[in-house]
Amino acid sequence: MLTGIVLLLAGILIALYPPLLSIIVASVLIALGLLLAVSAWHHRRRRRGGDNPIIELILRY
């Protein structure tokens, strides 16, 4: 229900002030870009693992 109300209010605001649509789209694109960058950084960091193979062996088992 809350989501519907938010979407309704957003639709009314966009109808009253059309440049708001470009701000919303730009914000969503920026957020998605940041999410992809942080996700790639996190997966690269997790894949790299530790530097010491003995500690990796101990932690694995």
CHARMM internal coordinates of N, CA and C (Angstrom, degrees):
IC EDIT
DIST 1 N 1 CA 1.4433
DIST 1 CA 1 C 1.5310
ANGL 1 N 1 CA 1 C 110.28
DIST 1 C 2 N 1.3276
ANGL 1 CA 1 C 2 N 115.75
DIHE 1 N 1 CA 1 C 2 N -43.24
DIST 2 N 2 CA 1.4624
ANGL 1 C 2 N 2 CA 120.04
DIHE 1 CA 1 C 2 N 2 CA 179.99
DIST 2 CA 2 C 1.5289
ANGL 2 N 2 CA 2 C 110.84
DIHE 1 C 2 N 2 CA 2 C -62.31
DIST 2 C 3 N 1.3266
ANGL 2 CA 2 C 3 N 115.75
DIHE 2 N 2 CA 2 C 3 N -39.36
DIST 3 N 3 CA 1.4647
ANGL 2 C 3 N 3 CA 119.59
DIHE 2 CA 2 C 3 N 3 CA 179.06
DIST 3 CA 3 C 1.5255
ANGL 3 N 3 CA 3 C 111.01
DIHE 2 C 3 N 3 CA 3 C -62.90
DIST 3 C 4 N 1.3131
ANGL 3 CA 3 C 4 N 116.56
DIHE 3 N 3 CA 3 C 4 N -41.03
DIST 4 N 4 CA 1.4587
ANGL 3 C 4 N 4 CA 120.49
DIHE 3 CA 3 C 4 N 4 CA 178.10
DIST 4 CA 4 C 1.5182
ANGL 4 N 4 CA 4 C 112.32
DIHE 3 C 4 N 4 CA 4 C -62.77
DIST 4 C 5 N 1.3245
ANGL 4 CA 4 C 5 N 115.92
DIHE 4 N 4 CA 4 C 5 N -41.19
DIST 5 N 5 CA 1.4686
ANGL 4 C 5 N 5 CA 120.18
DIHE 4 CA 4 C 5 N 5 CA 178.80
DIST 5 CA 5 C 1.5269
ANGL 5 N 5 CA 5 C 110.38
DIHE 4 C 5 N 5 CA 5 C -65.22
DIST 5 C 6 N 1.3222
ANGL 5 CA 5 C 6 N 116.44
DIHE 5 N 5 CA 5 C 6 N -42.37
DIST 6 N 6 CA 1.4675
ANGL 5 C 6 N 6 CA 120.45
DIHE 5 CA 5 C 6 N 6 CA 179.14
DIST 6 CA 6 C 1.5252
ANGL 6 N 6 CA 6 C 110.34
DIHE 5 C 6 N 6 CA 6 C -63.43
DIST 6 C 7 N 1.3343
ANGL 6 CA 6 C 7 N 117.08
DIHE 6 N 6 CA 6 C 7 N -43.49
DIST 7 N 7 CA 1.4621
ANGL 6 C 7 N 7 CA 119.95
DIHE 6 CA 6 C 7 N 7 CA 178.60
DIST 7 CA 7 C 1.5247
ANGL 7 N 7 CA 7 C 111.47
DIHE 6 C 7 N 7 CA 7 C -65.09
DIST 7 C 8 N 1.3193
ANGL 7 CA 7 C 8 N 117.26
DIHE 7 N 7 CA 7 C 8 N -38.58
DIST 8 N 8 CA 1.4643
ANGL 7 C 8 N 8 CA 121.12
DIHE 7 CA 7 C 8 N 8 CA 177.87
DIST 8 CA 8 C 1.5253
ANGL 8 N 8 CA 8 C 110.81
DIHE 7 C 8 N 8 CA 8 C -63.63
DIST 8 C 9 N 1.3233
ANGL 8 CA 8 C 9 N 116.62
DIHE 8 N 8 CA 8 C 9 N -46.17
DIST 9 N 9 CA 1.4648
ANGL 8 C 9 N 9 CA 120.17
DIHE 8 CA 8 C 9 N 9 CA 178.16
DIST 9 CA 9 C 1.5272
ANGL 9 N 9 CA 9 C 111.55
DIHE 8 C 9 N 9 CA 9 C -63.85
DIST 9 C 10 N 1.3205
ANGL 9 CA 9 C 10 N 116.50
DIHE 9 N 9 CA 9 C 10 N -39.72
DIST 10 N 10 CA 1.4662
ANGL 9 C 10 N 10 CA 119.75
DIHE 9 CA 9 C 10 N 10 CA 177.93
DIST 10 CA 10 C 1.5259
ANGL 10 N 10 CA 10 C 110.44
DIHE 9 C 10 N 10 CA 10 C -63.64
DIST 10 C 11 N 1.3256
ANGL 10 CA 10 C 11 N 117.04
DIHE 10 N 10 CA 10 C 11 N -40.81
DIST 11 N 11 CA 1.4615
ANGL 10 C 11 N 11 CA 120.46
DIHE 10 CA 10 C 11 N 11 CA 177.76
DIST 11 CA 11 C 1.5168
ANGL 11 N 11 CA 11 C 112.37
DIHE 10 C 11 N 11 CA 11 C -63.20
DIST 11 C 12 N 1.3223
ANGL 11 CA 11 C 12 N 116.77
DIHE 11 N 11 CA 11 C 12 N -41.38
DIST 12 N 12 CA 1.4696
ANGL 11 C 12 N 12 CA 120.55
DIHE 11 CA 11 C 12 N 12 CA 178.38
DIST 12 CA 12 C 1.5222
ANGL 12 N 12 CA 12 C 110.50
DIHE 11 C 12 N 12 CA 12 C -65.67
DIST 12 C 13 N 1.3324
ANGL 12 CA 12 C 13 N 116.85
DIHE 12 N 12 CA 12 C 13 N -43.73
DIST 13 N 13 CA 1.4633
ANGL 12 C 13 N 13 CA 120.06
DIHE 12 CA 12 C 13 N 13 CA 179.24
DIST 13 CA 13 C 1.5273
ANGL 13 N 13 CA 13 C 111.59
DIHE 12 C 13 N 13 CA 13 C -63.63
DIST 13 C 14 N 1.3349
ANGL 13 CA 13 C 14 N 116.63
DIHE 13 N 13 CA 13 C 14 N -38.81
DIST 14 N 14 CA 1.4641
ANGL 13 C 14 N 14 CA 119.79
DIHE 13 CA 13 C 14 N 14 CA 178.65
DIST 14 CA 14 C 1.5270
ANGL 14 N 14 CA 14 C 110.18
DIHE 13 C 14 N 14 CA 14 C -67.31
DIST 14 C 15 N 1.3391
ANGL 14 CA 14 C 15 N 116.92
DIHE 14 N 14 CA 14 C 15 N -37.09
DIST 15 N 15 CA 1.4678
ANGL 14 C 15 N 15 CA 119.82
DIHE 14 CA 14 C 15 N 15 CA 178.74
DIST 15 CA 15 C 1.5297
ANGL 15 N 15 CA 15 C 110.67
DIHE 14 C 15 N 15 CA 15 C -66.64
DIST 15 C 16 N 1.3284
ANGL 15 CA 15 C 16 N 116.72
DIHE 15 N 15 CA 15 C 16 N -36.36
DIST 16 N 16 CA 1.4599
ANGL 15 C 16 N 16 CA 120.22
DIHE 15 CA 15 C 16 N 16 CA -178.89
DIST 16 CA 16 C 1.5274
ANGL 16 N 16 CA 16 C 112.37
DIHE 15 C 16 N 16 CA 16 C -80.47
DIST 16 C 17 N 1.3105
ANGL 16 CA 16 C 17 N 116.79
DIHE 16 N 16 CA 16 C 17 N -32.10
DIST 17 N 17 CA 1.4686
ANGL 16 C 17 N 17 CA 121.25
DIHE 16 CA 16 C 17 N 17 CA -176.08
DIST 17 CA 17 C 1.5346
ANGL 17 N 17 CA 17 C 108.38
DIHE 16 C 17 N 17 CA 17 C -136.10
DIST 17 C 18 N 1.3457
ANGL 17 CA 17 C 18 N 118.92
DIHE 17 N 17 CA 17 C 18 N 83.53
DIST 18 N 18 CA 1.4709
ANGL 17 C 18 N 18 CA 122.91
DIHE 17 CA 17 C 18 N 18 CA -174.55
DIST 18 CA 18 C 1.5307
ANGL 18 N 18 CA 18 C 116.23
DIHE 17 C 18 N 18 CA 18 C -55.37
DIST 18 C 19 N 1.3474
ANGL 18 CA 18 C 19 N 120.74
DIHE 18 N 18 CA 18 C 19 N -33.16
DIST 19 N 19 CA 1.4730
ANGL 18 C 19 N 19 CA 117.65
DIHE 18 CA 18 C 19 N 19 CA 178.01
DIST 19 CA 19 C 1.5353
ANGL 19 N 19 CA 19 C 113.28
DIHE 18 C 19 N 19 CA 19 C -62.19
DIST 19 C 20 N 1.3231
ANGL 19 CA 19 C 20 N 116.46
DIHE 19 N 19 CA 19 C 20 N -15.08
DIST 20 N 20 CA 1.4626
ANGL 19 C 20 N 20 CA 119.75
DIHE 19 CA 19 C 20 N 20 CA 177.50
DIST 20 CA 20 C 1.5280
ANGL 20 N 20 CA 20 C 110.91
DIHE 19 C 20 N 20 CA 20 C -62.52
DIST 20 C 21 N 1.3324
ANGL 20 CA 20 C 21 N 116.75
DIHE 20 N 20 CA 20 C 21 N -32.50
DIST 21 N 21 CA 1.4608
ANGL 20 C 21 N 21 CA 120.53
DIHE 20 CA 20 C 21 N 21 CA 179.06
DIST 21 CA 21 C 1.5271
ANGL 21 N 21 CA 21 C 110.97
DIHE 20 C 21 N 21 CA 21 C -61.30
DIST 21 C 22 N 1.3180
ANGL 21 CA 21 C 22 N 117.13
DIHE 21 N 21 CA 21 C 22 N -42.96
DIST 22 N 22 CA 1.4658
ANGL 21 C 22 N 22 CA 119.41
DIHE 21 CA 21 C 22 N 22 CA 179.72
DIST 22 CA 22 C 1.5236
ANGL 22 N 22 CA 22 C 111.00
DIHE 21 C 22 N 22 CA 22 C -66.99
DIST 22 C 23 N 1.3192
ANGL 22 CA 22 C 23 N 117.25
DIHE 22 N 22 CA 22 C 23 N -34.53
DIST 23 N 23 CA 1.4684
ANGL 22 C 23 N 23 CA 120.70
DIHE 22 CA 22 C 23 N 23 CA 177.54
DIST 23 CA 23 C 1.5264
ANGL 23 N 23 CA 23 C 110.10
DIHE 22 C 23 N 23 CA 23 C -66.76
DIST 23 C 24 N 1.3377
ANGL 23 CA 23 C 24 N 116.66
DIHE 23 N 23 CA 23 C 24 N -42.32
DIST 24 N 24 CA 1.4658
ANGL 23 C 24 N 24 CA 120.70
DIHE 23 CA 23 C 24 N 24 CA 179.75
DIST 24 CA 24 C 1.5252
ANGL 24 N 24 CA 24 C 110.42
DIHE 23 C 24 N 24 CA 24 C -65.17
DIST 24 C 25 N 1.3295
ANGL 24 CA 24 C 25 N 117.19
DIHE 24 N 24 CA 24 C 25 N -45.34
DIST 25 N 25 CA 1.4671
ANGL 24 C 25 N 25 CA 120.53
DIHE 24 CA 24 C 25 N 25 CA -179.78
DIST 25 CA 25 C 1.5283
ANGL 25 N 25 CA 25 C 110.46
DIHE 24 C 25 N 25 CA 25 C -63.70
DIST 25 C 26 N 1.3216
ANGL 25 CA 25 C 26 N 117.38
DIHE 25 N 25 CA 25 C 26 N -42.88
DIST 26 N 26 CA 1.4652
ANGL 25 C 26 N 26 CA 120.42
DIHE 25 CA 25 C 26 N 26 CA 178.60
DIST 26 CA 26 C 1.5267
ANGL 26 N 26 CA 26 C 110.83
DIHE 25 C 26 N 26 CA 26 C -63.02
DIST 26 C 27 N 1.3207
ANGL 26 CA 26 C 27 N 117.26
DIHE 26 N 26 CA 26 C 27 N -40.62
DIST 27 N 27 CA 1.4643
ANGL 26 C 27 N 27 CA 120.97
DIHE 26 CA 26 C 27 N 27 CA 179.09
DIST 27 CA 27 C 1.5208
ANGL 27 N 27 CA 27 C 111.32
DIHE 26 C 27 N 27 CA 27 C -64.09
DIST 27 C 28 N 1.3266
ANGL 27 CA 27 C 28 N 116.75
DIHE 27 N 27 CA 27 C 28 N -41.93
DIST 28 N 28 CA 1.4679
ANGL 27 C 28 N 28 CA 120.25
DIHE 27 CA 27 C 28 N 28 CA 178.89
DIST 28 CA 28 C 1.5259
ANGL 28 N 28 CA 28 C 110.53
DIHE 27 C 28 N 28 CA 28 C -65.05
DIST 28 C 29 N 1.3233
ANGL 28 CA 28 C 29 N 117.40
DIHE 28 N 28 CA 28 C 29 N -42.63
DIST 29 N 29 CA 1.4648
ANGL 28 C 29 N 29 CA 120.24
DIHE 28 CA 28 C 29 N 29 CA 179.34
DIST 29 CA 29 C 1.5280
ANGL 29 N 29 CA 29 C 111.78
DIHE 28 C 29 N 29 CA 29 C -65.10
DIST 29 C 30 N 1.3177
ANGL 29 CA 29 C 30 N 117.31
DIHE 29 N 29 CA 29 C 30 N -39.90
DIST 30 N 30 CA 1.4668
ANGL 29 C 30 N 30 CA 120.74
DIHE 29 CA 29 C 30 N 30 CA 177.29
DIST 30 CA 30 C 1.5230
ANGL 30 N 30 CA 30 C 110.26
DIHE 29 C 30 N 30 CA 30 C -64.66
DIST 30 C 31 N 1.3398
ANGL 30 CA 30 C 31 N 116.69
DIHE 30 N 30 CA 30 C 31 N -43.14
DIST 31 N 31 CA 1.4630
ANGL 30 C 31 N 31 CA 120.33
DIHE 30 CA 30 C 31 N 31 CA 179.73
DIST 31 CA 31 C 1.5259
ANGL 31 N 31 CA 31 C 110.92
DIHE 30 C 31 N 31 CA 31 C -63.65
DIST 31 C 32 N 1.3318
ANGL 31 CA 31 C 32 N 117.86
DIHE 31 N 31 CA 31 C 32 N -42.16
DIST 32 N 32 CA 1.4657
ANGL 31 C 32 N 32 CA 120.34
DIHE 31 CA 31 C 32 N 32 CA 178.23
DIST 32 CA 32 C 1.5285
ANGL 32 N 32 CA 32 C 111.35
DIHE 31 C 32 N 32 CA 32 C -65.22
DIST 32 C 33 N 1.3099
ANGL 32 CA 32 C 33 N 117.31
DIHE 32 N 32 CA 32 C 33 N -39.70
DIST 33 N 33 CA 1.4601
ANGL 32 C 33 N 33 CA 120.49
DIHE 32 CA 32 C 33 N 33 CA 177.33
DIST 33 CA 33 C 1.5202
ANGL 33 N 33 CA 33 C 112.13
DIHE 32 C 33 N 33 CA 33 C -62.81
DIST 33 C 34 N 1.3285
ANGL 33 CA 33 C 34 N 115.80
DIHE 33 N 33 CA 33 C 34 N -43.89
DIST 34 N 34 CA 1.4667
ANGL 33 C 34 N 34 CA 119.43
DIHE 33 CA 33 C 34 N 34 CA 177.54
DIST 34 CA 34 C 1.5242
ANGL 34 N 34 CA 34 C 111.18
DIHE 33 C 34 N 34 CA 34 C -64.91
DIST 34 C 35 N 1.3325
ANGL 34 CA 34 C 35 N 116.92
DIHE 34 N 34 CA 34 C 35 N -39.47
DIST 35 N 35 CA 1.4607
ANGL 34 C 35 N 35 CA 120.77
DIHE 34 CA 34 C 35 N 35 CA 178.81
DIST 35 CA 35 C 1.5244
ANGL 35 N 35 CA 35 C 110.95
DIHE 34 C 35 N 35 CA 35 C -62.40
DIST 35 C 36 N 1.3199
ANGL 35 CA 35 C 36 N 117.39
DIHE 35 N 35 CA 35 C 36 N -43.52
DIST 36 N 36 CA 1.4632
ANGL 35 C 36 N 36 CA 120.56
DIHE 35 CA 35 C 36 N 36 CA 178.36
DIST 36 CA 36 C 1.5271
ANGL 36 N 36 CA 36 C 111.78
DIHE 35 C 36 N 36 CA 36 C -65.04
DIST 36 C 37 N 1.3236
ANGL 36 CA 36 C 37 N 117.05
DIHE 36 N 36 CA 36 C 37 N -41.08
DIST 37 N 37 CA 1.4657
ANGL 36 C 37 N 37 CA 120.53
DIHE 36 CA 36 C 37 N 37 CA -179.77
DIST 37 CA 37 C 1.5224
ANGL 37 N 37 CA 37 C 110.92
DIHE 36 C 37 N 37 CA 37 C -65.47
DIST 37 C 38 N 1.3167
ANGL 37 CA 37 C 38 N 117.29
DIHE 37 N 37 CA 37 C 38 N -44.89
DIST 38 N 38 CA 1.4684
ANGL 37 C 38 N 38 CA 120.79
DIHE 37 CA 37 C 38 N 38 CA -179.72
DIST 38 CA 38 C 1.5219
ANGL 38 N 38 CA 38 C 110.57
DIHE 37 C 38 N 38 CA 38 C -67.74
DIST 38 C 39 N 1.3273
ANGL 38 CA 38 C 39 N 117.31
DIHE 38 N 38 CA 38 C 39 N -38.50
DIST 39 N 39 CA 1.4597
ANGL 38 C 39 N 39 CA 120.69
DIHE 38 CA 38 C 39 N 39 CA 178.36
DIST 39 CA 39 C 1.5277
ANGL 39 N 39 CA 39 C 111.02
DIHE 38 C 39 N 39 CA 39 C -63.93
DIST 39 C 40 N 1.3224
ANGL 39 CA 39 C 40 N 117.33
DIHE 39 N 39 CA 39 C 40 N -44.39
DIST 40 N 40 CA 1.4650
ANGL 39 C 40 N 40 CA 120.53
DIHE 39 CA 39 C 40 N 40 CA 178.52
DIST 40 CA 40 C 1.5229
ANGL 40 N 40 CA 40 C 110.84
DIHE 39 C 40 N 40 CA 40 C -63.62
DIST 40 C 41 N 1.3244
ANGL 40 CA 40 C 41 N 116.84
DIHE 40 N 40 CA 40 C 41 N -41.87
DIST 41 N 41 CA 1.4626
ANGL 40 C 41 N 41 CA 120.37
DIHE 40 CA 40 C 41 N 41 CA 178.78
DIST 41 CA 41 C 1.5290
ANGL 41 N 41 CA 41 C 110.46
DIHE 40 C 41 N 41 CA 41 C -62.70
DIST 41 C 42 N 1.3375
ANGL 41 CA 41 C 42 N 116.88
DIHE 41 N 41 CA 41 C 42 N -42.44
DIST 42 N 42 CA 1.4648
ANGL 41 C 42 N 42 CA 121.11
DIHE 41 CA 41 C 42 N 42 CA -178.76
DIST 42 CA 42 C 1.5294
ANGL 42 N 42 CA 42 C 110.72
DIHE 41 C 42 N 42 CA 42 C -65.32
DIST 42 C 43 N 1.3375
ANGL 42 CA 42 C 43 N 117.63
DIHE 42 N 42 CA 42 C 43 N -45.10
DIST 43 N 43 CA 1.4627
ANGL 42 C 43 N 43 CA 120.24
DIHE 42 CA 42 C 43 N 43 CA -179.18
DIST 43 CA 43 C 1.5219
ANGL 43 N 43 CA 43 C 111.34
DIHE 42 C 43 N 43 CA 43 C -67.12
DIST 43 C 44 N 1.3164
ANGL 43 CA 43 C 44 N 117.43
DIHE 43 N 43 CA 43 C 44 N -36.85
DIST 44 N 44 CA 1.4623
ANGL 43 C 44 N 44 CA 120.18
DIHE 43 CA 43 C 44 N 44 CA 177.60
DIST 44 CA 44 C 1.5217
ANGL 44 N 44 CA 44 C 110.09
DIHE 43 C 44 N 44 CA 44 C -65.27
DIST 44 C 45 N 1.3222
ANGL 44 CA 44 C 45 N 116.19
DIHE 44 N 44 CA 44 C 45 N -40.02
DIST 45 N 45 CA 1.4665
ANGL 44 C 45 N 45 CA 120.33
DIHE 44 CA 44 C 45 N 45 CA -179.93
DIST 45 CA 45 C 1.5249
ANGL 45 N 45 CA 45 C 111.27
DIHE 44 C 45 N 45 CA 45 C -67.93
DIST 45 C 46 N 1.3472
ANGL 45 CA 45 C 46 N 116.40
DIHE 45 N 45 CA 45 C 46 N -39.51
DIST 46 N 46 CA 1.4635
ANGL 45 C 46 N 46 CA 119.93
DIHE 45 CA 45 C 46 N 46 CA 179.68
DIST 46 CA 46 C 1.5246
ANGL 46 N 46 CA 46 C 111.38
DIHE 45 C 46 N 46 CA 46 C -69.78
DIST 46 C 47 N 1.3287
ANGL 46 CA 46 C 47 N 117.47
DIHE 46 N 46 CA 46 C 47 N -35.05
DIST 47 N 47 CA 1.4543
ANGL 46 C 47 N 47 CA 121.36
DIHE 46 CA 46 C 47 N 47 CA -177.63
DIST 47 CA 47 C 1.5228
ANGL 47 N 47 CA 47 C 111.27
DIHE 46 C 47 N 47 CA 47 C -71.94
DIST 47 C 48 N 1.3268
ANGL 47 CA 47 C 48 N 116.54
DIHE 47 N 47 CA 47 C 48 N -31.42
DIST 48 N 48 CA 1.4560
ANGL 47 C 48 N 48 CA 121.15
DIHE 47 CA 47 C 48 N 48 CA -176.23
DIST 48 CA 48 C 1.5292
ANGL 48 N 48 CA 48 C 110.98
DIHE 47 C 48 N 48 CA 48 C -62.41
DIST 48 C 49 N 1.3290
ANGL 48 CA 48 C 49 N 117.72
DIHE 48 N 48 CA 48 C 49 N -39.81
DIST 49 N 49 CA 1.4511
ANGL 48 C 49 N 49 CA 120.94
DIHE 48 CA 48 C 49 N 49 CA 178.44
DIST 49 CA 49 C 1.5119
ANGL 49 N 49 CA 49 C 112.32
DIHE 48 C 49 N 49 CA 49 C 74.75
DIST 49 C 50 N 1.3083
ANGL 49 CA 49 C 50 N 115.19
DIHE 49 N 49 CA 49 C 50 N -166.28
DIST 50 N 50 CA 1.4539
ANGL 49 C 50 N 50 CA 120.58
DIHE 49 CA 49 C 50 N 50 CA -178.93
DIST 50 CA 50 C 1.5125
ANGL 50 N 50 CA 50 C 112.09
DIHE 49 C 50 N 50 CA 50 C -86.88
DIST 50 C 51 N 1.3114
ANGL 50 CA 50 C 51 N 115.05
DIHE 50 N 50 CA 50 C 51 N 170.77
DIST 51 N 51 CA 1.4560
ANGL 50 C 51 N 51 CA 120.19
DIHE 50 CA 50 C 51 N 51 CA -179.60
DIST 51 CA 51 C 1.5267
ANGL 51 N 51 CA 51 C 112.29
DIHE 50 C 51 N 51 CA 51 C -90.77
DIST 51 C 52 N 1.3283
ANGL 51 CA 51 C 52 N 116.41
DIHE 51 N 51 CA 51 C 52 N -23.04
DIST 52 N 52 CA 1.4522
ANGL 51 C 52 N 52 CA 120.26
DIHE 51 CA 51 C 52 N 52 CA -175.37
DIST 52 CA 52 C 1.5335
ANGL 52 N 52 CA 52 C 109.44
DIHE 51 C 52 N 52 CA 52 C -99.68
DIST 52 C 53 N 1.3448
ANGL 52 CA 52 C 53 N 118.73
DIHE 52 N 52 CA 52 C 53 N 115.17
DIST 53 N 53 CA 1.4673
ANGL 52 C 53 N 53 CA 120.29
DIHE 52 CA 52 C 53 N 53 CA -177.46
DIST 53 CA 53 C 1.5264
ANGL 53 N 53 CA 53 C 113.37
DIHE 52 C 53 N 53 CA 53 C -66.84
DIST 53 C 54 N 1.3272
ANGL 53 CA 53 C 54 N 118.25
DIHE 53 N 53 CA 53 C 54 N -28.14
DIST 54 N 54 CA 1.4689
ANGL 53 C 54 N 54 CA 120.68
DIHE 53 CA 53 C 54 N 54 CA 179.31
DIST 54 CA 54 C 1.5251
ANGL 54 N 54 CA 54 C 110.08
DIHE 53 C 54 N 54 CA 54 C -68.05
DIST 54 C 55 N 1.3120
ANGL 54 CA 54 C 55 N 117.36
DIHE 54 N 54 CA 54 C 55 N -43.57
DIST 55 N 55 CA 1.4638
ANGL 54 C 55 N 55 CA 120.89
DIHE 54 CA 54 C 55 N 55 CA 178.29
DIST 55 CA 55 C 1.5254
ANGL 55 N 55 CA 55 C 109.98
DIHE 54 C 55 N 55 CA 55 C -65.54
DIST 55 C 56 N 1.3293
ANGL 55 CA 55 C 56 N 117.21
DIHE 55 N 55 CA 55 C 56 N -38.10
DIST 56 N 56 CA 1.4643
ANGL 55 C 56 N 56 CA 120.10
DIHE 55 CA 55 C 56 N 56 CA 177.12
DIST 56 CA 56 C 1.5272
ANGL 56 N 56 CA 56 C 110.41
DIHE 55 C 56 N 56 CA 56 C -62.88
DIST 56 C 57 N 1.3335
ANGL 56 CA 56 C 57 N 117.53
DIHE 56 N 56 CA 56 C 57 N -39.53
DIST 57 N 57 CA 1.4614
ANGL 56 C 57 N 57 CA 121.35
DIHE 56 CA 56 C 57 N 57 CA 178.34
DIST 57 CA 57 C 1.5217
ANGL 57 N 57 CA 57 C 110.71
DIHE 56 C 57 N 57 CA 57 C -64.25
DIST 57 C 58 N 1.3244
ANGL 57 CA 57 C 58 N 117.55
DIHE 57 N 57 CA 57 C 58 N -42.42
DIST 58 N 58 CA 1.4676
ANGL 57 C 58 N 58 CA 121.58
DIHE 57 CA 57 C 58 N 58 CA 179.63
DIST 58 CA 58 C 1.5307
ANGL 58 N 58 CA 58 C 110.31
DIHE 57 C 58 N 58 CA 58 C -65.91
DIST 58 C 59 N 1.3088
ANGL 58 CA 58 C 59 N 117.07
DIHE 58 N 58 CA 58 C 59 N -44.07
DIST 59 N 59 CA 1.4597
ANGL 58 C 59 N 59 CA 120.20
DIHE 58 CA 58 C 59 N 59 CA -177.82
DIST 59 CA 59 C 1.5263
ANGL 59 N 59 CA 59 C 112.23
DIHE 58 C 59 N 59 CA 59 C -70.61
DIST 59 C 60 N 1.3188
ANGL 59 CA 59 C 60 N 117.03
DIHE 59 N 59 CA 59 C 60 N -27.70
DIST 60 N 60 CA 1.4598
ANGL 59 C 60 N 60 CA 120.21
DIHE 59 CA 59 C 60 N 60 CA -179.23
DIST 60 CA 60 C 1.5203
ANGL 60 N 60 CA 60 C 111.15
DIHE 59 C 60 N 60 CA 60 C -70.04
DIST 60 C 61 N 1.3357
ANGL 60 CA 60 C 61 N 119.51
DIHE 60 N 60 CA 60 C 61 N -36.61
DIST 61 N 61 CA 1.4630
ANGL 60 C 61 N 61 CA 122.60
DIHE 60 CA 60 C 61 N 61 CA -175.75
DIST 61 CA 61 C 1.4664
ANGL 61 N 61 CA 61 C 112.05
DIHE 60 C 61 N 61 CA 61 C -112.62
END
COOR INIT
IC SEED 1 N 1 CA 1 C
IC BUILD
